[in-house]
Amino acid sequence: MKELKTLLRKVEELTMAMEKASIAEYVALYSKPWRFIYFNFLGGVVRGFGLGIGFTAISALFLYLLGRIASLNLPIVGEFIAEITRIVQNELARRSF
């Protein structure tokens, strides 16, 4: 009788752990492969879009700060920024869009 109670308690603990881990949703998702592919594709698109927006925002902030530093006319920093500007302008002139 004691062993049965212990077994029942263990089964209840396992049931609670499975509910906590949402195993049923995972099984349902894997049983429909096209739905699984769709959600993975959609997640990838959203992550890619977020990466693009984030990179654009960080780059814009960097260029803004670089411009503000360049306006201070610091000798070493100004030369460095001028060199970067020359490199970018040469690359843009070389490529035809």
N, C-alpha and C positions, 0 to 999 in steps of 0.2 A: 504494500500500500504506500509506503514511504517513497519507494522508487517511482511509483506512478505519479505521485505529487511532484517529485523532483523533475521528472520528464515533462509533465504538464507545465511547470514553471519555466523550464528551458524553452519549450515550444512557444509559450507566450512571449518570452524575451526575444526569441528569434522573429516572431511575428511583428513585434513592436520595432525591432531594428530594421526589418524589411520595409515597414510602412514609413519609417523615418527616412530611409534611403530612396524612397519612391521607386522601388523595384518594379511595381506594376506598370508605371509609365514607361520605364525603359523597355520592358518586355513588349508593350503595345507599340512602341516606336520601332523596335527592331522587327516586329512582325509585319510592318508595312515599309518595305525598303524605299519606295519612291517618296514617301513622306519624310523618311530619314534623310534621303539625298536632298530633298527640297529644303529642309531646315538647315542642313549643313551648308548648302549653296547660299541661302539667304544670310546666314551668319557670316560667311566669308565676304559677301558683298558689303554688308554693314561694317565689318571690320576694315575692309579696304577703303570704304568711303570715309570712315573716321580717321584712318591713317592719313589719307590725302588732305582732309580738312585740317588735321592737327599739324602736319608738316607745313602746310601753307601758312597757318597762323604763326608758328614758331619762326619760319623763314622771314615772314613780314616783320615780326618783332625784331629779329636779328638785324635785318637791313635798316630798319628805322633807327635802332640804337647805333649801328655803324655810321649812319648819316649824321646822327647827333654828335658822335665822337669826332667825325671828320670836320664838323663845323667848328670845333674847338681849335683847329689848326695846331695840334701837337706835332712836333717834328717827326718823331719816330712812327707814331700811329698814322699820321697823315701820309707818310711815304708808303707805308704798308697798304693802306686803303687805296691810294692812287695806283699801286701795282695791281691790286686785285681788280680795280676798275678797268685798267688797261687790258688785263687778261680776259675779262668778261667781254669787253667791247671787241677785242680781236676775235674771240670765238663767235660772237654774234655776227660780225662782218663776214667771217669765213663761211658760216652756214647760211643757206638760203631756205627760208621756211616756205 
